[in-house]
Amino acid sequence: ELKGPLVLAFPGWKCRWDFLPDSQQTPKVFTSPDGREWKLLKDLECMFGTRLTQGGQEAQDIIKMVEAGNANLTAQALFSEGSRRCKESQGSVEIDPATEEIQVGLREEFQQKRERRAKRQKTEKSNRNLLYGVSSEVYPVQEGWAAFSSAKDLQAGLAKFRELLKKRGFAEHVELLAIH
């Protein structure tokens, strides 16, 4: 199981905390050396697990990275500063363990960055074909109602998916789309 201090100690990784005034929370975002942002440690665990299972050089690189992170106690110790300083400044804090630099940004700067990021994401989403790469072939092969071989199966499947989405906190008005 990954923990925040360990991920911050991975070579080349950074972490940013952003203060949310309404909830007083400071969610964190880890940034990998390639610039990809990770909001959930579970997503990282899944990606690492997949690559470790596949073996090869990528698996060896992950093992070396985790070993280096475990050995970097200085970087791990910096982790607790992120949330504390973020709450104090009520803005944004980024820690780069490679330089031991802690950057603190004002709430206004954070809000401007957030608005720019939201605008960029909206533009990116509107410019892409959402069905690109969708395939009718699935693994494992679906059977029974999950195969959607009839209108009755489709209705049963959509009802089941709606139930599962509600359990995960999705709103009732989320639309489900069946491609046949």
Wavefront OBJ file of the C-alpha trace (Angstrom):
o trace
v 0.000 0.000 0.000
v 1.392 3.366 -1.022
v 1.496 6.274 1.402
v 1.917 9.953 0.544
v 5.356 10.424 2.136
v 6.764 7.483 0.171
v 5.435 8.752 -3.171
v 6.857 12.225 -2.481
v 10.227 10.546 -1.895
v 10.233 8.842 -5.320
v 13.053 10.361 -7.420
v 11.792 13.254 -9.538
v 8.289 13.350 -8.023
v 6.612 16.444 -6.539
v 3.440 17.025 -4.540
v 1.021 19.968 -4.509
v -1.628 20.720 -1.881
v -4.514 23.055 -2.780
v -6.631 24.667 -0.067
v -10.408 24.395 -0.543
v -12.028 27.179 1.521
v -15.528 25.692 1.600
v -14.432 22.406 3.164
v -11.140 23.541 4.728
v -9.536 20.493 3.084
v -6.140 20.302 1.398
v -6.298 17.624 -1.316
v -2.956 16.712 -2.794
v -1.806 16.022 -6.331
v 1.359 14.037 -7.018
v 3.303 14.913 -10.168
v 5.488 12.260 -11.764
v 8.727 13.162 -13.559
v 6.895 13.036 -16.917
v 4.430 15.713 -15.699
v 1.445 13.406 -15.250
v -0.715 14.288 -12.240
v -2.084 11.684 -9.838
v -4.846 12.622 -7.402
v -5.446 9.153 -5.947
v -2.832 6.813 -4.533
v -5.097 3.901 -5.534
v -4.694 4.891 -9.194
v -0.923 4.818 -8.781
v -1.099 1.434 -7.038
v -3.173 0.058 -9.898
v -0.777 1.346 -12.553
v 2.282 0.075 -10.656
v 0.604 -3.283 -10.025
v -0.185 -3.710 -13.698
v 3.380 -2.915 -14.740
v 4.872 -5.139 -12.048
v 2.659 -8.012 -13.195
v 3.820 -7.515 -16.786
v 7.443 -7.707 -15.676
v 10.349 -6.469 -17.758
v 12.307 -3.232 -17.497
v 9.328 -1.139 -16.343
v 8.818 -3.489 -13.387
v 12.513 -3.229 -12.483
v 12.335 0.586 -12.717
v 9.361 0.659 -10.329
v 11.153 -1.579 -7.833
v 14.227 0.700 -7.929
v 12.037 3.792 -7.563
v 10.251 2.387 -4.490
v 13.568 1.341 -2.930
v 14.946 4.863 -3.503
v 11.791 6.369 -1.986
v 12.043 4.149 1.088
v 15.655 5.249 1.570
v 14.912 8.992 1.192
v 13.794 9.819 4.734
v 14.480 13.539 4.240
v 11.901 13.763 1.438
v 9.399 11.711 3.438
v 9.765 14.123 6.367
v 8.854 17.063 4.102
v 5.414 15.570 3.403
v 3.784 16.746 6.647
v 4.761 20.328 5.842
v 2.551 20.425 2.750
v -0.853 20.232 4.370
v 0.188 22.405 7.334
v 1.562 25.217 5.193
v -1.351 24.965 2.783
v -3.841 25.517 5.617
v -1.767 28.412 6.976
v -1.567 30.174 3.612
v -5.042 29.111 2.446
v -3.542 28.823 -1.004
v -1.409 26.273 -2.763
v 1.825 24.584 -1.683
v 4.192 22.545 -3.824
v 7.109 20.540 -2.497
v 10.028 19.446 -4.653
v 12.130 17.055 -2.578
v 14.986 17.169 -5.097
v 15.688 20.754 -4.039
v 13.839 20.603 -0.689
v 12.023 23.686 -1.971
v 8.556 24.494 -0.612
v 6.660 26.955 -2.809
v 3.668 28.697 -1.263
v 1.122 30.400 -3.505
v -1.693 32.755 -2.544
v -5.343 31.752 -2.796
v -5.837 34.170 -5.698
v -2.975 32.555 -7.634
v -4.403 29.119 -6.927
v -7.866 30.212 -8.098
v -6.421 31.619 -11.327
v -4.489 28.381 -11.987
v -7.607 26.344 -11.259
v -9.696 28.429 -13.686
v -7.024 28.126 -16.425
v -6.814 24.356 -15.865
v -10.622 24.000 -15.999
v -10.779 26.051 -19.208
v -7.993 23.967 -20.787
v -9.686 20.705 -19.775
v -13.016 21.887 -21.155
v -11.353 22.779 -24.471
v -9.537 19.433 -24.606
v -12.736 17.499 -23.880
v -14.766 19.352 -26.496
v -12.121 18.693 -29.152
v -11.887 14.926 -28.851
v -13.942 12.102 -30.250
v -15.289 10.422 -27.132
v -15.954 7.161 -28.971
v -12.497 6.872 -30.481
v -11.056 3.475 -29.655
v -14.340 1.964 -28.445
v -14.490 -1.676 -29.456
v -17.389 -4.106 -29.455
v -15.025 -6.912 -28.480
v -14.685 -7.370 -24.728
v -12.766 -9.638 -22.410
v -13.929 -11.614 -20.608
v -16.747 -12.552 -22.970
v -20.038 -11.293 -21.568
v -22.867 -13.743 -20.954
v -26.531 -13.500 -19.947
v -27.987 -10.021 -19.575
v -24.457 -8.524 -19.600
v -24.117 -9.497 -23.285
v -26.953 -7.078 -24.175
v -28.161 -9.428 -26.888
v -31.773 -8.212 -26.581
v -33.670 -5.075 -25.599
v -34.697 -6.845 -22.356
v -31.036 -7.555 -21.538
v -30.162 -3.942 -22.268
v -32.828 -2.662 -19.867
v -31.702 -5.093 -17.145
v -28.072 -4.084 -17.660
v -28.780 -0.371 -17.554
v -30.816 -0.823 -14.372
v -27.937 -2.756 -12.796
v -25.369 -0.143 -13.843
v -27.598 2.659 -12.538
v -27.814 0.849 -9.181
v -24.012 0.453 -9.051
v -23.442 4.091 -9.982
v -25.824 5.274 -7.251
v -23.884 3.213 -4.697
v -20.729 5.039 -5.791
v -22.374 8.435 -5.306
v -23.270 9.340 -8.887
v -26.300 11.580 -9.430
v -29.588 10.194 -10.749
v -29.390 12.346 -13.891
v -26.162 10.749 -15.172
v -26.952 9.457 -18.640
v -26.051 5.934 -19.681
v -25.265 5.279 -23.323
v -25.446 1.856 -24.970
v -23.580 1.393 -28.230
v -24.778 -1.576 -30.222
l 1 2 3 4 5 6 7 8 9 10 11 12 13 14 15 16 17 18 19 20 21 22 23 24 25 26 27 28 29 30 31 32 33 34 35 36 37 38 39 40 41 42 43 44 45 46 47 48 49 50 51 52 53 54 55 56 57 58 59 60 61 62 63 64 65 66 67 68 69 70 71 72 73 74 75 76 77 78 79 80 81 82 83 84 85 86 87 88 89 90 91 92 93 94 95 96 97 98 99 100 101 102 103 104 105 106 107 108 109 110 111 112 113 114 115 116 117 118 119 120 121 122 123 124 125 126 127 128 129 130 131 132 133 134 135 136 137 138 139 140 141 142 143 144 145 146 147 148 149 150 151 152 153 154 155 156 157 158 159 160 161 162 163 164 165 166 167 168 169 170 171 172 173 174 175 176 177 178 179 180
